[in-house]
């Protein structure tokens, strides 16, 4: 079977993270995706499992997959455009909330670009306008195992 490109692998990992709420969901999600034929073979399945677990071994990132959070994964936020009747759509990768805190996380599989920060800032401002408490934001470069805090 042909090996996935870097971009394809990044999209695959993004899809896995989109489907899990806690670290306990990793194995069932990957098994389900394997049964659905998403993986080219068993070795790719095992590699993805290992890579996701390695990324979540980071104590900072792993807290985002703790069971005390309410998870909103890939939820669309509609924003009315000024001076038109149109709406724009925004879709953060992961929003986690508690009664006192909200964290917006955007997964990236490529390299850093300044527009990534702008994207998360936009999400954070929308969440504040919606009344979410103590909003913070992060970029998570999964392949590089790097986390960047985004401030308003």
Backbone torsions as a table, in degrees:
resi	resn	phi	psi	omega
1	UNK	NA	144.6	-180.0
2	UNK	-69.4	146.0	179.7
3	UNK	-79.7	145.0	179.4
4	UNK	-70.3	148.4	173.6
5	UNK	-75.8	167.9	177.8
6	UNK	-56.1	-42.8	-178.8
7	UNK	-66.0	-45.3	178.9
8	UNK	-60.6	-41.7	179.4
9	UNK	-64.7	-40.6	177.8
10	UNK	-61.7	-42.6	177.9
11	UNK	-65.2	-37.1	177.7
12	UNK	-62.9	-48.0	-179.8
13	UNK	-64.3	-38.0	177.1
14	UNK	-60.9	-42.6	179.3
15	UNK	-64.0	-39.6	178.2
16	UNK	-63.1	-49.5	-178.7
17	UNK	-61.9	-32.8	178.4
18	UNK	-62.9	-29.3	-173.8
19	UNK	-95.6	-5.4	-177.6
20	UNK	-108.8	139.6	174.6
21	UNK	-97.6	-42.8	179.2
22	UNK	-128.8	169.3	179.2
23	UNK	-62.4	-23.7	177.4
24	UNK	-66.5	-17.2	-178.2
25	UNK	-86.7	-7.9	-175.3
26	UNK	-60.6	-56.4	-175.9
27	UNK	-61.3	-49.1	178.9
28	UNK	-60.8	-35.8	180.0
29	UNK	-67.3	-46.3	-179.7
30	UNK	-66.5	-38.7	176.8
31	UNK	-61.8	-45.2	178.5
32	UNK	-60.6	-44.8	-180.0
33	UNK	-65.2	-35.7	177.0
34	UNK	-64.1	-45.5	179.9
35	UNK	-64.5	-28.3	178.8
36	UNK	-82.0	-4.4	178.5
37	UNK	84.6	15.9	-179.1
38	UNK	-68.3	-36.8	-179.4
39	UNK	-88.6	145.7	-179.5
40	UNK	-71.7	-31.2	177.9
41	UNK	-162.8	176.2	-177.8
42	UNK	-62.5	-37.1	-179.9
43	UNK	-62.2	-41.0	178.7
44	UNK	-65.5	-38.0	177.3
45	UNK	-60.4	-47.7	179.9
46	UNK	-65.6	-37.0	178.7
47	UNK	-65.5	-43.3	179.1
48	UNK	-63.7	-44.0	178.3
49	UNK	-57.9	-47.1	-179.1
50	UNK	-63.7	-41.7	-178.1
51	UNK	-66.8	-43.0	178.9
52	UNK	-64.3	-44.2	179.0
53	UNK	-63.8	-38.0	178.0
54	UNK	-64.9	-43.3	178.7
55	UNK	-62.8	-39.6	-178.7
56	UNK	-82.3	-1.8	173.6
57	UNK	-73.5	-17.9	175.4
58	UNK	-63.7	120.0	-176.4
59	UNK	-58.3	-32.9	-179.4
60	UNK	-69.7	-50.2	-179.4
61	UNK	-68.4	-34.5	-176.8
62	UNK	-64.0	-27.6	179.2
63	UNK	-63.9	-23.3	179.2
64	UNK	-73.9	-10.1	-178.5
65	UNK	-117.3	27.5	177.1
66	UNK	-85.3	150.3	-174.8
67	UNK	-73.1	-10.1	-178.8
68	UNK	-77.9	-11.1	-179.2
69	UNK	-86.8	149.1	163.7
70	UNK	-90.3	127.1	-173.1
71	UNK	-107.1	130.1	172.6
72	UNK	-119.1	105.6	-174.7
73	UNK	-106.7	124.9	177.5
74	UNK	54.6	43.3	178.7
75	UNK	-92.0	133.7	-179.4
76	UNK	-78.1	134.3	173.0
77	UNK	-112.7	122.4	178.4
78	UNK	-93.5	137.6	179.2
79	UNK	-130.8	125.4	177.7
80	UNK	-68.6	138.0	175.9
81	UNK	-78.5	141.8	177.6
82	UNK	-73.6	141.3	176.3
83	UNK	66.8	11.1	174.7
84	UNK	-141.9	170.7	177.4
85	UNK	-93.5	8.3	-176.5
86	UNK	-84.0	161.9	176.9
87	UNK	-123.9	145.2	173.0
88	UNK	-108.7	148.8	-179.3
89	UNK	-108.2	138.4	176.8
90	UNK	-129.5	140.0	-175.8
91	UNK	-138.5	87.3	175.2
92	UNK	-63.7	148.3	-179.8
93	UNK	-66.4	-44.2	-176.8
94	UNK	-150.9	127.6	171.9
95	UNK	-119.3	128.7	176.6
96	UNK	-121.3	137.6	-176.0
97	UNK	-133.2	154.2	169.9
98	UNK	-137.6	176.0	179.3
99	UNK	-61.4	-20.6	-175.4
100	UNK	-117.7	-4.7	-171.9
101	UNK	-152.7	148.8	175.9
102	UNK	-135.1	132.4	178.6
103	UNK	-126.0	130.6	177.5
104	UNK	-107.3	123.4	-178.7
105	UNK	-121.1	131.3	174.5
106	UNK	-117.8	124.0	-178.9
107	UNK	-82.2	139.4	174.2
108	UNK	-131.6	142.5	178.7
109	UNK	-115.6	-7.5	176.5
110	UNK	-98.7	-154.4	-179.3
111	UNK	-96.5	164.3	-177.3
112	UNK	-61.6	137.9	170.6
113	UNK	-139.1	143.7	-175.1
114	UNK	-61.3	-30.5	179.3
115	UNK	-65.4	-19.5	176.1
116	UNK	-62.4	-42.8	177.4
117	UNK	-61.8	-44.2	179.8
118	UNK	-60.0	-39.8	179.0
119	UNK	-60.9	-48.5	-179.0
120	UNK	-67.8	-38.3	176.4
121	UNK	-58.3	-42.3	178.9
122	UNK	-60.7	-45.0	177.4
123	UNK	-60.8	-43.9	-178.2
124	UNK	-61.9	-43.4	179.0
125	UNK	-62.5	-40.9	178.3
126	UNK	-63.9	-41.9	179.1
127	UNK	-64.2	-39.0	176.0
128	UNK	-61.9	-45.6	179.0
129	UNK	-60.8	-30.6	-179.6
130	UNK	-80.7	-4.8	175.3
131	UNK	93.5	11.2	177.7
132	UNK	-69.3	142.4	-177.3
133	UNK	-79.2	147.0	170.3
134	UNK	36.0	70.8	-175.2
135	UNK	-82.0	129.3	172.4
136	UNK	-130.0	166.0	-177.1
137	UNK	-145.2	153.6	-178.3
138	UNK	-145.1	146.0	166.4
139	UNK	-99.7	133.4	179.6
140	UNK	-122.8	107.5	178.0
141	UNK	-87.0	96.5	-170.0
142	UNK	-61.6	-48.4	-175.9
143	UNK	-66.9	-33.5	179.9
144	UNK	-88.9	-8.9	-177.1
145	UNK	55.0	49.5	-176.0
146	UNK	-128.5	135.0	178.9
147	UNK	-118.9	133.7	179.1
148	UNK	-124.5	125.2	175.9
149	UNK	-75.3	140.3	177.5
150	UNK	-113.5	129.3	179.5
151	UNK	-114.1	156.4	177.6
152	UNK	-81.9	NA	NA
